Amino acid sequence: PDMMGTPTSPVPTDEEGDGTDLLAAAAAADHWGKESGGDGTGDSGAVAATKWRPMTNDDTDAEGWKYGTSFHRLDAPREGGRDVEKSSDVVRRRCWVRA
């Protein structure tokens, strides 16, 4: 993070929904490969990137998003649920799970 606590590394996204963008992001972030002075085996102990999908349930919309007025309130129950965006919502979150 920078001095303000903002993450300095990009968060991988998956525009197509098939996991390919996540694989590309994982390859670009390989800190143990030959380009960064490693042995090139990629044996960092990290789990290899595979296909991912948004986790969906009764608390999320069809794309896995939860909506709220602040991040710390996303897990609190509210009338109408967190799966529908309201005009007062300013944050959203979604969790990813391996496909």
C-alpha positions as a printed Julia matrix, in Angstrom:
99×3 Matrix{Float64}:
   0.0     0.0     0.0
   1.02    3.6    -0.47
   1.12    6.13    2.4
  -2.66    6.55    2.26
  -3.27    2.8     2.53
  -4.31    2.52   -1.11
  -3.19   -0.74   -2.73
  -0.44   -0.06   -5.24
  -0.81   -3.3    -7.16
  -3.7    -3.69   -9.6
  -6.59   -5.94   -8.66
  -7.2    -8.63  -11.28
 -10.55   -8.48  -13.0
 -12.27  -10.89  -15.3
 -14.23   -9.02  -17.94
 -15.16  -12.14  -19.91
 -16.09  -14.24  -16.88
 -14.0   -17.22  -18.0
 -10.95  -16.79  -15.78
  -8.52  -15.89  -18.58
  -7.92  -12.34  -17.33
  -7.07  -13.74  -13.9
  -4.52  -16.08  -15.45
  -2.88  -13.18  -17.29
  -2.82  -11.09  -14.11
  -1.27  -13.96  -12.16
   1.43  -14.4   -14.81
   2.2   -10.67  -14.78
   2.48  -10.69  -10.99
   4.96  -13.6   -10.88
   7.59  -12.34   -8.45
   9.57  -15.59   -8.62
   9.98  -15.96  -12.39
  13.1   -15.45  -14.47
  12.31  -11.8   -15.19
  12.5   -10.96  -11.49
  15.67  -12.98  -10.85
  14.0   -16.2    -9.7
  14.83  -19.66  -10.94
  11.89  -19.66  -13.34
  10.18  -22.64  -11.76
   7.42  -20.48  -10.33
   7.62  -22.59   -7.17
   6.7   -19.86   -4.7
   4.36  -22.03   -2.67
   1.41  -20.09   -4.09
  -1.5   -21.95   -5.63
  -1.59  -21.66   -9.42
  -4.35  -19.5   -10.85
  -7.29  -21.44  -12.21
 -10.7   -20.41  -13.43
 -12.67  -18.27  -11.01
 -16.29  -17.16  -10.82
 -18.18  -14.68   -8.64
 -19.83  -16.29   -5.63
 -23.59  -15.84   -5.84
 -26.22  -16.48   -3.18
 -29.37  -14.91   -1.71
 -27.32  -11.91   -0.46
 -25.89  -11.03   -3.9
 -27.23  -10.0    -7.28
 -26.88  -12.33  -10.29
 -23.29  -11.13  -10.85
 -22.26  -11.66   -7.21
 -22.35   -8.02   -6.03
 -23.47   -6.82   -2.58
 -24.3    -3.11   -2.21
 -24.1    -0.75    0.75
 -23.46    2.71    2.14
 -20.06    1.61    3.54
 -17.88   -1.48    3.4
 -18.33   -2.31    7.09
 -22.12   -2.42    6.62
 -22.13   -4.88    3.7
 -22.61   -7.86    6.02
 -25.34   -6.19    8.1
 -28.92   -7.1     7.19
 -31.09   -4.38    5.67
 -34.66   -4.12    4.47
 -34.79   -5.21    0.83
 -31.45   -7.01    1.1
 -27.96   -6.2    -0.16
 -28.53   -7.74   -3.59
 -30.24   -4.64   -5.0
 -28.41   -1.33   -5.47
 -30.13    1.66   -3.85
 -29.55    5.32   -4.67
 -27.78    5.79   -1.3
 -25.26    2.99   -1.96
 -21.69    4.09   -2.62
 -19.78    0.79   -2.31
 -20.12   -2.72   -3.65
 -18.2    -5.95   -3.09
 -18.1    -9.38   -4.61
 -16.26  -12.52   -3.6
 -14.59  -14.88   -6.06
 -14.41  -18.66   -5.73
 -12.6   -21.26   -7.78
 -14.8   -22.69  -10.51
